[in-house]
């Protein structure tokens, strides 16, 4: 048993903000939220007096374990640039579980990360949902696979059209290759038997078509996002738009169609044409137009450890604090369809918790400890 007492609890759920309570954890789950009382002698106790307790954060778009910061080719397994359509690839097979980024994530209060292939390919492969702390490396796998990565826009054009002089060389070809893959898979779903090679490669597409997992669609510009929406409707699939840098320009349509979007990375320069509208104020504008969004780091593009700092900068540009915090907790849990387990502090949910020594959106605050599925990690960094 683990008992956490004291502190201000920002539940991100229906209970709102709680004071003078204690959280009781049994195994991997939150067993009770009670008034402060006597703590059993055999219980592990965390005193959070004067601190803030929240659901531990979720970074729903990273390349942790696939693209390591301190390595070149040795630690770069994020893009298989030999074929623009590779749905059969699994990110989990490229994860280095000793990537330093897992510790960085814990220092930032992050308990779970989605790690996925990059955006060089039109279809890059299957994502894996990971825990940043577990008793063994295999235990760090939370859900696998949990989405299929696809991309429109500049990246596939550059990698294949410009560098390899083959399709896709245009946005039309990007969309056509994605449609073709989904179309063939949809036709094959109707068949009683398939060639094993076809079945293996198209298996992930079958899951997308059956809505067993979403399509994570990389798109920055409005033209690519609108193409994505057309493809979503044509095949009636679940889709989450990644980055959505120009999402503000089509916010009414995104809101009307209730399309989840993951925004970020935000603390970057305008490295390419499709990034020209990147701005922290976009979060406020999206909220005002009724769009629900989650915040992502795209690590290692921007460091995973500072996800909450990016959220604080969104608040500086006018976004309210509650929405900024939900963009790292409840909103990604809802978009990824795991809000029955994660995203808020509620009885029965997984015990993913983080304690800050000050307000979490104050960049001066530090993480004191993180709980992941009931397991405690203490921040031993010297002050």
N, C-alpha and C positions, 0 to 999 in steps of 0.2 A: 504493500500500500504506500502511496505517495500522497502527502497532504501539503497543499500550498495555502498559506495564510497571509492575510494583509494585502495591502496594495489596492490600487484602483483597477478594476477588471473591465476592460473594453471588450464586451463579448462579441460584437459585430453581428449579434443575433437578436431575437425578440426581447431578450432581457435587458438590452441596452447596456448602460454602465452600472456596475455594482460596486458597493463599498462594504467593508467589514464582513466579508464572506470568506469562506475557505473552499478550495476545490479539492475533491477527493478523487484520486486516480487509482483504479484497480486494473492491473495488467496494462493493456493498450488503450483503455477507454476511460472517459470521465464518468465516474460512478455517481457522484453527487456534487451539488453546489449548496452549501449549508451556511448557516450563521456560524461565526467563529465559536469554537468550543474546544474541549480538551482533545489533545492529539494522542492517539494510541502510542504506547511506548515502542511498539515494534514497527511503527511507520517511519518512512523517510520524510523529513520535514524540510520544506523550503520556505523561509521567511521572506516575504515580498514587501514588507512594510516600507512605505515611502516610494514604492515603485509602481510601474504600469505593467499589467499583464494583458496580453492579447492572444488571439489565435496565431500560431506561428505562420509566417508568410509562405506563400506559394509563388514561385517564379515559373510561369507557364510556358516560357519559350527560352530555352538555353541550348548551348552545345557543350555543356559540361561533360567531361570524360571523353568527348569526341574530338575536341579541338583544344588541346592543352596550351597554356600560355608560354611556357618556357621551352617548348620544343618546336622544331620545324617539321620536317616530314615525319620524324619519329612519333610525334604525338598528334598528327593531323589526320584524322579519319572521318572528316565531316562530309566530304563530297566525293562520290564515285563518278568521276568525270569521263567515263568510257561509254556511257549510254544515257541519253536524256530521260529514259523511262525505266526506273528500277524500283517498282513497288515491293519487290520481294526482299529487299535489304532490310535488316533490323538494326536499329541504332544500338540496342543492347549488346550486340556482338562486337561493337567498337568501343564500348565504355571502359575507360581505365578508372577503376574505383578508388585509386589512390591519387587521382587528380587533386591538386591543391585547392581547387575551386570548391570542393565539398566543405572544407574547413572555412573558407571565405564565406560561403553561404551561411554557415552556422553563426559566424561572427556578425552577419547581417540580420539574424533572426529568421532565417529561411529554413523550413523543415522539408519542403518538397519542391522538386524541380522537374519540369518536363525537358528531356534532352532529345533532340531530333536532328536528322540530317540537315545539311545546309540547303541553299537555294540555287545551286548550280544547275540542278536537273529540274525538268518539268514535273516529274514525280521522283522524289529522292529516296523514299523508304519510310519505314515505320518508326514512330517515336516510342520512347519508354518513359514512364512516370516513375521517378526515383525518390527515395528518402535520402536525406543528407546524413543520417545517423542510423546505424543498426549494429547489432552484435557481431555480424559477419558481413562480408561483401555481398553475398547472394541475397541477404536479407534487406539490402538497400533497394531492391526492385519492388516497387509498390504495385504497379500494373503494367503488363507488357503483352502485346503492344497496346498503345492507347491513342491511336491516331495515325494518319498517313500524311506525310509532308508532300506538298506540291508547291509550285512556284510559277508565277507569271512575271512579266516585266523584263528588266535589263539583264539580270544575271544569266538565265539560260541563253539569251541572245549573244551575250559576250563570250561565254565559255564555249559554245558550240558554233555559232555563226561567225564570230570574229576570230576566235583562236583556232578552231578546228575546221572551219570552212564547210560546215554541214548544218543540216536542220537541227534546231530551229534558228533561223536568222532573223525572224520577224515576230512581232506579237501575234500575228495571225497563226504562225506555225506553233507558237507556244500553246495557244488555245486549242488548235487542231489536234496536237498530240495528246493533250489532256482529255479532250472529248473522245478521241479514238480509243484511248485506253479504257475509259468508262463505258463506251458503246460496246466494245468487244466483250468486256466483262459482263455487261448486262445481257447480251445475247447468250453468252456461255452459261449464265445462271439458269437459263431455261432448259439446258441440255441435261440428259440423264447421266452421261459419262463424258469425260474429257481426257485429252492427252495429258499425262502427268506433268510434263514441262509447262504446259499452258496453265493447268490447275495451280501449280506451285507459284508461278509468277503472278497470276491474277487473283490468288487467294485474298490478299489484302484489299483489293478493289471490291471483291465480293462482300467483305465486311463493311466497307463504306456504303455500298449500294443497299445493304440490308440494315443500315443505320446502327451497326454494332460498334462503330467508332467513327469519329469525325474526320473530315478532310481539313488539315491545317494548310490554308492557302496563303502563301507569301504574296502580298501585293501592297505597293506603296501608293501608286497613282490612281486617279479616278477611273481612267480607262480600264486598267487591269481589275479594279474592284468591280466595276460594272460587268465586265466579262465573267468574273467569278460568280456574280449573282445570277447571271443567265445560266451558267453551267449548273449551279446549285438547283435552280428551278427545273431545268431540263431533265435532270436525273433524280430529283427529289432526294437529296442527300443532306446530311448534317455538315455544316461548314463553319469554321472559325477563321476569320480573316486575320492574318498576322501582319503587324506593323500599321497598316491603315493610315499612313502619314497624311494623305489628303482626305481622310474620312470626313472631316468637317464639311467638305464641299458637297458631299452626298449624304449628310447626316440624316435628313428627313427620310430618305429611302432606307437607310440602315435601321433607323428606329421603327419605321412602319413594318419592315420585314423581320424585325427582331433578330438581327444577325449579330452574334457575339463578335467582338473585336478585341484583339490584344494590341495595345499601343506601345511603341518603343522600338528600338532604343531612342531615348530623347536627348541624352547628353552627348551628342555627336555633332560633328560638322556636316555640312552638305556635301558629302563625298561623291555624290552622283546626282544626275538630273532629277531623278524621281524622289530625292530627299529634300527638295528645295522648300517644302512647306513645313519641315520639322520645327516644332515649337512646343514649349511646356504649356502655353495657353490653350493649346488644342484640347486638353483634358476638360477645362472649364467649358469650352464651346460645345464639346460633345455632350456634356452633362446637360447644358441648357437646351439642347435639341433632343433630349430624351434617349440618348444612346448609352447603353450599359457597356462598360469597357473594363478590361484588366490591364495592369501594368506589367511590362516585361523588360528584362535587362538585355536579352539576346547575348548573354555572356558567351565568349569573351569580348564581344564588340564593346560592351560597357561592363564594368565589374559587377558581378552578382552581389557582392557584399554591400553595395550602396543602393540597392533597390529602393529602400525607404528614403534615401536622400533625393532620388528622382521624384518620389511622391511628394516630398516636402517642397520641391521646386514647383510642382504643379499647384500646390496650395499657395505659394508665393504669387502665382499668376492668376489667382482668383478661385480655384477649386476649393470646395469645403473639405474640412479635415476628415469627416466621416466617409465621404466618397473616396478620398485618397487612400484611406486605410482599407476600405472594402475592395479596392482595386487590387490589393495584394492578399486578400483573404477570402471573403465570401464570393466575390464576383468570379474569380477563376475557378473556384470550387463548383459554382453553378454552371459555368460554361463547359467545364469538363465532366459534368454530371457525377460529381462525387460529393455534393453538398449534403448528402445524407451522412457523410463521415467526417467531412473537413469544412473549414472556412469560418466557423463560429464556435464559441465556447458554449456547449450545451451538453446536458446529461446524455450519455449514450454515444456521443461522437468520439472519434479518436483523440487521444490526449496529445495534441500538437499545440504547444504553448510557448510563448516567449516572454521574458521579463526584461524590461528596460529600467535603468536607474533614473530616467527622466522621460519626458514625453517622447514617444517614438518618432515624431516628426521634427524634433529638435536635433540638428546634426551633432550636437555636443553629447547627446545621450549615448550610452553604451549598453550593449546586450550583457546582462548578468548571467543568464542561463537560457537554454532552449530545451524543451521536452519534445521528443519525437516518439510517438507511439508509447508513451510512458517512460521512455529511457531519457535520462538527464545528461545534458552536456553543459559543463561549466566553462565560462569564458575565463581562461587563466592568463590572458594578456595582461601585462603589467600596466597600471595606470601611470 
